[in-house]
Amino acid sequence: MKPMGDQLLLKAEERQEKTKSGLILKSSESEYGYAKVIAVGPGIYTQTGDRIAMSCKEDDTVLVPNRLLSGKNGNEVTLDDKRYILVRESEIVMKSI
């Protein structure tokens, strides 16, 4: 399956409770969560027919508001018994470089 327009198919990553060195992280709720980009749409077209390319690509790690990662907004998709989230690229806060 390939998303349409400026949609991204994301897989939410588990929240880490320890750092690589073994330090225990504070268990406070954050407004944001990490997700891995599984599939990317082709981008959107302007009124003149020019395509605006996507900034994110497959396997990027992105920072997304937790309200979108919850799947309670009707943006949850289940494929092959796996849970994914479908969001617009403009809803992404940051991506790893």
Steps between C-alpha positions, in 0.01 A plus 500: 500500500621849416354816659346764274594869480698631795412210732755298701449150637667485844577228752509638856818412689493373856587757762848436641529479877881473511781660305765289325729549797234372742372825650132491590301771325240712679155347452317826422257512210637686201291682243692329220597150401731341247388303196669330207389590146383182324367647173482844339250648256616671179432855624232753420434699185452876481224665296750546215577128496846517662570222749628588847731212591498338844776585751472169688605167355462136603691394814521857636428544870259787564361684802119514502245636750371217723139592413571372148686189616206392715296406192186648658468759220389242245850484355581144614549239227539125552692309232600134543395518868744786566392844621613806302419870510423712192590872529567794271861608466409848627407342838855375554691714752857384422690227321839349568787586268 
